[in-house]
Amino acid sequence: MASDSVLAGVELGGTKAIAVLARGREIIDRKKIETTTPSETLAGLRQHLDIWKAREGFAALGIASFGPISLNPGSPDHGCILTTPKPGWSGARVAEALTKDLHCPWRVDTDVNAAACAEWRWGAACGMTSVAYLTLGTGIGGGFVLDGKALHGALHPEIGHLRLRRAPGDPFEGTCPFHRDCIEGLISGPALQARFGAVAAEIPDDDPTWVFVQHDLVELIGAIALMVSPQAVLIGGGVGMGRPFLLAGAREQLVERLGNYLPHISSDTISGFVSNPAFGEDAGPMGAIALAQAALDDSRSQSSRRNSA
């Protein structure tokens, strides 16, 4: 018998995948595997889910996946990875592999939308009506929660592929196979390695090339602030949380670049507007749990409506 307080989640990332089991907001077990081929990765994750389902009997599952991914529940490709530069993953049936015969409510969303949901529900954006979550890592992703709901449209936000104003004098051509110098092609982990000619973690903070990276980050935050008007922008991912000076400089430059146009963004408020997520590296796994909680809440609501009809 499943306890309603026990939930399962999967964060499927570009380089690693994490399955978690939680009681309420507390993660009580986790398993991490490398993201390799779809068949190997999804089978490994499913193995852990099956063990937990038999042992603890979790009540719902949340899947927070890298994108692009189909999120239309009425589409035959719901929960499938769409065309992606990640070799072998285009068309991968993620949701089907992880949910078939589990017999519990489930929900799938992008990893960044899920992280935004977790921060809105329990973390740094608790009590707000709008929040943006950015991840700077293997890719550049952006998730948005508005009035408690993750933002979807024809697809889902793909802000990593915005092409923004370049820094004067920046010679880097970008690495995105689709757009070259979109924001993902400029400041994602692989892009930074191409820029510096070495793994970004090995590059000192005083390397002058970081000036260009910081410029691009400010352009992205500014575009989001003007377009979506969130109450906070949370910066996660290995690059976003691993280089504090990037965030500190971005705050200062954002205020200057916006030119006092947005009254809620000033030198007095910027530290609250741009910050790291409360859950840190667990924003993704907790996002998957937030999706599971939303799936369970929806299931209860539907059951209640049926019983009262």
PERA-V791550 format. One record per residue. N is the residue number from 1. RES is the residue in one small letter. PHI is phi in whole degrees, 0 to 359 (* if undefined). PSI is psi as a letter, one per 20 degrees, with the letter a starting at -180 (NA if undefined). Layout:
N,RES,PHI,PSI
N,RES,PHI,PSI
//
This chain:
1,m,*,p
2,a,286,p
3,s,276,p
4,d,297,i
5,s,274,i
6,v,259,p
7,l,231,q
8,a,242,q
9,g,214,q
10,v,230,p
11,e,255,o
12,l,259,o
13,g,256,r
14,g,289,h
15,t,242,h
16,k,216,q
17,a,231,q
18,i,230,p
19,a,257,p
20,v,229,q
21,l,238,p
22,a,227,q
23,r,247,o
24,g,65,c
25,r,264,j
26,e,263,o
27,i,285,p
28,i,254,i
29,d,200,q
30,r,208,q
31,k,225,p
32,k,242,p
33,i,226,r
34,e,285,q
35,t,275,o
36,t,245,d
37,t,276,q
38,p,303,g
39,s,296,g
40,e,290,g
41,t,293,g
42,l,292,h
43,a,294,h
44,g,296,g
45,l,294,g
46,r,296,h
47,q,301,g
48,h,293,g
49,l,298,g
50,d,296,h
51,i,297,g
52,w,295,h
53,k,297,g
54,a,287,h
55,r,271,g
56,e,259,h
57,g,70,m
58,f,294,q
59,a,270,h
60,a,199,r
61,l,232,p
62,g,244,p
63,i,239,o
64,a,251,o
65,s,243,q
66,f,296,q
67,g,243,a
68,p,284,q
69,i,219,q
70,s,285,p
71,l,243,j
72,n,275,o
73,p,300,h
74,g,272,i
75,s,267,q
76,p,296,i
77,d,259,k
78,h,305,p
79,g,82,j
80,c,259,q
81,i,292,p
82,l,271,a
83,t,299,p
84,t,222,q
85,p,287,i
86,k,286,o
87,p,304,p
88,g,86,i
89,w,263,i
90,s,299,p
91,g,87,i
92,a,300,p
93,r,269,m
94,v,297,g
95,a,299,g
96,e,298,g
97,a,295,h
98,l,267,i
99,t,244,i
100,k,304,p
101,d,67,j
102,l,281,h
103,h,59,l
104,c,208,q
105,p,298,q
106,w,210,q
107,r,214,q
108,v,239,q
109,d,204,r
110,t,292,q
111,d,298,h
112,v,283,h
113,n,298,g
114,a,296,g
115,a,298,h
116,a,298,h
117,c,297,g
118,a,295,g
119,e,292,h
120,w,289,g
121,r,285,g
122,w,228,i
123,g,248,c
124,a,293,h
125,a,254,j
126,c,300,p
127,g,92,i
128,m,268,r
129,t,262,i
130,s,210,p
131,v,208,q
132,a,246,p
133,y,239,p
134,l,247,p
135,t,242,p
136,l,248,o
137,g,203,c
138,t,304,h
139,g,230,a
140,i,245,o
141,g,233,q
142,g,222,p
143,g,238,q
144,f,225,p
145,v,241,p
146,l,236,p
147,d,53,k
148,g,85,i
149,k,238,p
150,a,293,q
151,l,280,p
152,h,233,q
153,g,212,c
154,a,298,h
155,l,221,d
156,h,206,r
157,p,303,p
158,e,233,l
159,i,292,i
160,g,299,i
161,h,255,j
162,l,293,q
163,r,253,o
164,l,245,r
165,r,296,p
166,r,280,q
167,a,289,p
168,p,303,p
169,g,85,j
170,d,280,o
171,p,272,i
172,f,292,p
173,e,275,i
174,g,93,r
175,t,238,i
176,c,295,p
177,p,292,i
178,f,264,g
179,h,231,j
180,r,60,e
181,d,256,k
182,c,291,r
183,i,298,h
184,e,293,h
185,g,287,i
186,l,254,h
187,i,228,j
188,s,289,r
189,g,306,g
190,p,298,h
191,a,294,g
192,l,295,h
193,q,297,h
194,a,291,h
195,r,299,g
196,f,274,i
197,g,75,j
198,a,198,r
199,v,299,p
200,a,302,h
201,a,298,h
202,e,268,i
203,i,270,p
204,p,293,q
205,d,297,h
206,d,269,j
207,d,296,p
208,p,297,h
209,t,294,h
210,w,299,h
211,v,301,g
212,f,292,g
213,v,298,g
214,q,296,g
215,h,303,g
216,d,295,h
217,l,297,g
218,v,296,g
219,e,301,g
220,l,293,g
221,i,297,g
222,g,297,g
223,a,298,g
224,i,293,g
225,a,300,h
226,l,281,h
227,m,272,g
228,v,253,h
229,s,56,l
230,p,286,q
231,q,280,i
232,a,206,q
233,v,240,o
234,l,257,p
235,i,250,o
236,g,243,a
237,g,89,r
238,g,300,g
239,v,286,g
240,g,296,h
241,m,259,i
242,g,270,i
243,r,232,n
244,p,304,h
245,f,296,h
246,l,297,g
247,l,292,g
248,a,298,g
249,g,291,h
250,a,296,h
251,r,301,g
252,e,298,g
253,q,291,h
254,l,297,g
255,v,301,g
256,e,293,g
257,r,289,h
258,l,284,i
259,g,60,k
260,n,62,k
261,y,286,h
262,l,261,o
263,p,296,h
264,h,271,i
265,i,241,o
266,s,213,r
267,s,297,h
268,d,278,h
269,t,250,i
270,i,296,h
271,s,294,h
272,g,275,h
273,f,282,g
274,v,244,o
275,s,206,r
276,n,275,q
277,p,292,q
278,a,296,h
279,f,275,i
280,g,55,c
281,e,291,i
282,d,269,j
283,a,300,h
284,g,293,g
285,p,302,g
286,m,291,h
287,g,297,g
288,a,298,h
289,i,293,h
290,a,298,h
291,l,295,g
292,a,298,g
293,q,296,g
294,a,295,g
295,a,297,g
296,l,293,g
297,d,299,g
298,d,296,g
299,s,297,g
300,r,296,g
301,s,297,g
302,q,295,h
303,s,296,h
304,s,294,h
305,r,294,h
306,r,296,g
307,n,290,h
308,s,269,i
309,a,287,NA
//
